[in-house]
């Protein structure tokens, strides 16, 4: 029991006060096991010298069953905490992978012209605007570089702020919200940058530069 209590207290300390409900469940489960085991010892001491059909043996069996039940509850609590942590980690891994995949849709600094649309296949400015207006992305409707920067700043700042919050709280809810916000921001940024690549009225150097910066930003989000 002493070893169990020490390990459980160490585990509760690792979880931290920010996940107070899990800490309380762990400590409560350990306390219940200790109390149930104490009752087993007390009832067993009464059974000494008693006949085999004495009701005290039923009390021993009942207390022993309670110990087993409490141990099962402790293990269930531990599995729940572990699964919750894995869900958060999995969410982060998927978000990082998604950001890297989105970054691949844009040219890199090593190949700035790699995804620029050839002049012969470029559409007119009006047509490109129409294509962007039909997009589900709100940010992608802003094709001018200045408008794109202003539209992107809010979602990017929000994604970074939620990532910092999730890092501080280490809670499943905040981690999932951070990854979801990041995926949305990266999706909109990449969609806007790709629309900008098709906008023939803007110099190719400007379009290429915006696309490269957007790619780097998506990659930095993956690292974050």
N, C-alpha and C positions, 0 to 999 in steps of 0.2 A: 504494500500500500504506500509506503514511503517513496519507493522508486516511482510508482505510478503517479503520485502527487507531484513529485519533482519534475517528471517529464511533461505532465499536463500543464504545470505552471510555466515551464519553459516554452511550450507550444503556445500558450495564451499570450505570453510576452512577445513572441514573434509576430503573432497576429496583430497585436497593438490595440490601443484604445479606440482607434477609428472604426474598428469592426467590433464594437462592444458586444453585440448580440452573440457572435460566435465565441468570444471569450467567456461570456457568462455561461453559455451552453457547455463548454468544455469543463469549466470549473464545477458547475452543478453536477454534471455526469460523474466526475471523479468523487465528489462528496457523496452522491447517492450510492456509488459502489462501496465506498468505505463504510457508510452506515449499514448497508445491507450485509456486508461481510461481518461487521461487528455483531449484528443480530444473529448471524449464523453461529458465531462462537458462543454467544450467550445462551442460545437455545440448545446448542450441543452440550454445554456444561450441565444443563438440567437433565439431559438424557442419561447421564452416567448412572448405572445400576437400575435403570427403569426397564420394565418388560418391553418386548418388541412391539406390542400393540398399544403402548402408551401414546396418548395424543401429542406428547412433546415431540415425537418423531415427525409428525405431520408439520409441526411448527418449524423443525429443522429443514425439512424438504421445501416448505414454502419460502423460507428465507434464502435457501440456496438458489431456488428458481428466480427469486428477485435479484440476486447477484448476477446471474446469467443474463437476465433481462436488461439490467442496467449496463452491463458490459456491451451488450448488443446496441444499446442506445448510444453509448460512447463511440463505438465503431461507426455507427451510422452518421453521427455528427462529424466525425473525422472525414468520412467519404464525401459528405456534402461540402465541407470546406475545400477539400482537394479538387472536387469537380468544379466548384465555383472558380477556383484559381485557374484551372485548366481552360475553362471557357474564356476567361479574360485573356490568357496567353494566346489561345487560338484566334481570338478576335484580333489581337494585335498582329499576329503573324499573317493572317489573311489580308489585313489592311495594308501591311508593308508590301506584300506580294502584288496587291492590286495597284498600289502607287507605282511600283517598278514597271508593271505591264503598261500602265497608262503612259509612263515616260517614254516607252519605246515607240509610241505613235508619233513622236516629235523628233526633229533632227537634233543631233548632239553637236558640241563644239568641234568635234573631230570631223563631222560631216555636215556642215551647215546647210548645204544645198540638197541634202539627201531626200527630203520629203517636200521640197517646194514643187508646186505644180508647174510643169513645163509651160512656157508662154503660149504654145500652140493650143493647149487645152484649157487655158484659163477662161473663166466666164467673166462677164462684165460685172462692174460694181453693183449694179442694181440687182442682178440675179443673185449674187452672193449674199446681199442683204436679205433677199427673200428667203434664201436657204436658211440663214441664221434665224430669221423670224419664226420659221417653222420648228425650230429646235425646242426641246423641252427645257433646255438650260436657259435660265434668265441671264446669266453672265454672257453667254455666247451671243446675245443679241447686240452687244456693244463691240463693234469691230474696230473702232479707232483706238490706237494704243493708249491714249490718255484715259478714254472711257473704260477701256479694259482694266487699266491699273486701278482706277477708282472703284470699279465694280468688284474687283478681286480682293481688295484690301480687307473688306469686312469679313467674308468667309474665311480667309486665311488667318486673320487675327483670331477669329472665333475658334478655329480648329486648333491653333497653338495654345490658346487659353485653356481649352478643354483638355488638351493633352497634359498641360502642367497640372491642372486640377486632378486629373486621374492619377498622375504620378504621386501627388501629395496624399490623396485619400486612399488609393489602392482598392477601391470598391468596384465591384462588377458593373454596377450601373454607370458609374462615371467612365470606366474604361470603354464600355460599349458605345456610350454617347460620343466619346472622343474619336473612336475609330469611324463611327458613322458620319460625323461631321467632317472628318478628314477626307473620307471617300467622296462625299458630295462636293467639297471644295476642289479636290483634284479633278474630279469629273468635269466640273464646270470650267475650270481653268484650261484643261486640255482641249475641251470642245471649243472654247473661245479662241485658243491659239490656232487650232486647225482651221477654223473659219477664217481667221486672219491671214493664213497662208494662201487662201484662195482669193483674197481681195486684191485684185490687180492694180487698183488705184494707189496702193501703198507701196513704196519702194521695197524691192526684194530684201535689201539689207535690214530694213526695219522689221519686216515680217520674220526673217530668219532669226534676228536677235531676240524678238519676243518669244518665238518658239523655243529657242535654246534656253532662255531664262526660265520659261515655264517647265521645260523638261528637268532642269536642275532643281527647281522648286519641288517637283513631284518626287524626285530622288531623295531630296533632303527630308521630305515628309516620311518616306520609307525608313530612313535612318532614325528619325525621331521616334 
